Each structure stands twice: as structure tokens, then as C-alpha cells.
Amino acid sequence: MSAAPGCPQASSLPPGGTARSAKGASVSEAQALIGSWRLLSFRILYDDGGVDFPLGADAEGLIVYTHAGFMTGALMQRGRPKFSAVRSSVAERGIGSADEIVAAFNGYFSYFCRFEADPAQRKVVHRVIACHLPDWEGRTLERFWQFEETGGRRQLTLRSAPLSINDRNACNELKFQREPDILPVEGTA
């Protein structure tokens, strides 16, 4: 499968920032993943030059990488229709029409996982534990990272390995901005 423009190709992955080798590589860039990241954009890049924003150009989201090796993320389409009745708990399963439930489900994406970082390839592997899409549970996902500084803030771009979406070659590209820590990390203050 060929990679869409801007997507990583398995044969030509970028070298890893400060990494010197896969074994014993500097992990400073991998450690920079740790923290809370607010979504700036989520788009699909197709090899035919097409671009799609599956949750809209103004999607909202957050991912968090922890020191314990977990990652959790949630992405949401803005402006999803509200249910005609308010749920006060997830236990209230009878609230919401079929159309309301489908719109809510299709406008939201979330999973949590264990992660491993490979600084030599600027690759993070997500081993999905739980997901709102049950068929994603147990999957292994590869994401390739790139950092940049914009306006004094660190930004993170994550791109998937090449994949097929509706019979078109593509990759997912998610851009995030690092959110500042408001509490000191224990043992660092």
C-alpha cells in the first residue's frame, strides 16, 4: 500500500530526533509525549490528494500520555444533537431515540491503551485495552510522531501507518497542542 502525501512509509520512516539507535537510544523525545494534549485538528490524508475531516474541521479532543505507560484519548464532533431527554447517569440506558444514539456514537471516539515508544523511529505503539468500538479492543496501533514549536507552545502531530479507508489509501493525522501542567508532578518540585 502506498502512503498518502504526508503519511509515513514503512520503508522511509524519519530518524528519531535525539535517538542514536533503537537499543539504548535517548528517550528525551519519547518522554516529551508525557502530558495532556488538546486537539487542534483531525484529518484523513488520502493518496489521491483528498482530505477529510471525519469529526468536522472544528473537532474537540484530548489525549493524555502518563508516566505509567498509559494513554487515553477522546475525540468529539462539535454540535452533536442533544438527546430529547437528559441522562443523569450512564445507567439510564432507555433515554435517547435510535437516531440520537447513532448521532452521538458516530460523533465520538475514545479508547485507552498501554503504549510503548520507539525514539529511533519516532513511533508510538498503542495496545488498545478498551474502546467505544468493541472491535478495536486488543488491536495494536502504530502512530508516528513529530514535534514542533509554534507561538512558544509545543505541538505534536501523530500520523497512522498507511491504511485503507473505503478502498482508498490514506493515513490519519492528528495535531495537538501541549497543555501546561497546573500541578507539579510528584518528586519533581
Residue pairs with C-beta under 8 A, 6 or more apart in sequence:
1 162
1 163
1 164
1 169
2 9
2 47
2 162
2 169
3 9
3 47
3 162
3 169
3 171
4 45
4 46
4 47
4 162
4 169
4 170
4 171
5 45
5 47
5 49
6 45
6 159
6 171
6 173
7 45
7 47
7 159
7 160
7 161
7 162
7 170
7 171
7 173
8 14
8 144
8 159
8 161
8 162
8 171
9 162
10 161
10 162
13 121
13 122
13 123
13 144
14 121
14 122
14 144
14 146
15 120
15 122
16 25
16 29
16 118
16 119
16 120
16 121
16 122
17 26
17 28
17 29
17 119
17 122
17 147
18 25
18 26
18 28
18 29
18 119
19 25
19 26
19 27
19 29
19 119
19 120
19 122
20 26
21 120
22 118
22 120
22 121
25 119
25 120
26 119
27 117
27 119
28 119
29 119
29 122
29 145
29 147
30 117
30 118
30 119
30 124
32 147
32 154
33 65
33 115
33 117
33 124
33 145
33 156
34 65
34 66
34 67
35 64
35 65
35 178
35 179
35 181
36 62
36 63
36 64
36 178
36 179
36 181
37 62
37 63
37 64
37 65
37 156
37 176
37 177
37 178
37 179
38 61
38 62
38 176
38 177
38 179
39 59
39 60
39 61
39 62
39 63
39 75
39 174
39 175
39 176
40 155
40 175
40 176
40 177
41 53
41 57
41 59
41 173
41 174
41 175
42 53
42 54
42 55
42 59
42 61
42 75
42 172
42 173
42 174
42 175
43 51
43 52
43 53
43 54
43 172
43 173
44 51
44 52
44 53
44 54
44 165
44 170
44 171
44 172
44 173
45 51
45 170
45 171
45 173
46 52
46 165
46 168
46 169
46 170
47 168
47 169
47 170
48 168
50 168
53 59
55 61
55 75
55 76
55 77
55 107
55 109
56 77
56 78
56 79
58 78
59 75
59 76
59 77
59 78
60 75
60 76
60 78
61 73
61 74
61 75
61 76
61 174
61 176
62 73
62 74
62 179
63 71
63 72
63 73
63 74
63 174
63 176
64 71
64 72
64 73
65 71
65 115
67 185
69 114
69 115
69 116
70 112
70 113
70 114
70 115
71 112
71 113
71 114
71 115
71 124
71 126
72 110
72 111
72 112
72 113
73 110
73 111
73 112
74 108
74 109
74 110
75 108
75 109
75 110
75 174
76 107
76 108
76 109
77 106
77 107
77 108
80 103
80 104
80 107
80 108
81 100
81 103
81 104
83 95
83 96
83 97
83 100
83 104
84 96
84 97
84 100
85 95
85 96
86 95
87 95
87 96
96 104
105 132
108 132
109 132
109 133
110 131
110 132
111 126
111 128
111 129
111 130
111 131
111 132
111 133
111 136
112 128
112 129
112 130
112 131
113 126
113 127
113 128
113 129
113 141
114 126
114 127
114 129
115 124
115 125
115 126
115 127
116 124
116 125
116 127
117 123
117 124
117 125
118 124
118 125
121 144
122 144
122 145
122 146
123 142
123 143
123 144
123 145
124 142
124 143
124 144
124 145
124 158
125 140
125 141
125 142
125 143
126 140
126 141
126 142
126 143
127 139
127 140
128 136
128 137
128 138
128 139
128 140
128 141
129 137
130 137
131 137
141 160
142 160
142 161
143 158
143 159
143 160
144 158
144 159
144 160
144 161
145 156
145 157
145 158
146 156
146 157
146 159
147 154
147 155
147 156
147 157
148 154
148 155
148 157
149 155
150 177
153 177
153 178
154 177
154 178
155 175
155 176
155 177
155 178
156 175
156 176
156 177
156 178
157 173
157 174
157 175
157 176
158 172
158 173
158 174
158 176
159 171
159 172
159 173
159 174
160 171
160 172
160 173
161 171
162 169
162 170
162 171
163 169
163 170
163 171
163 172
164 170
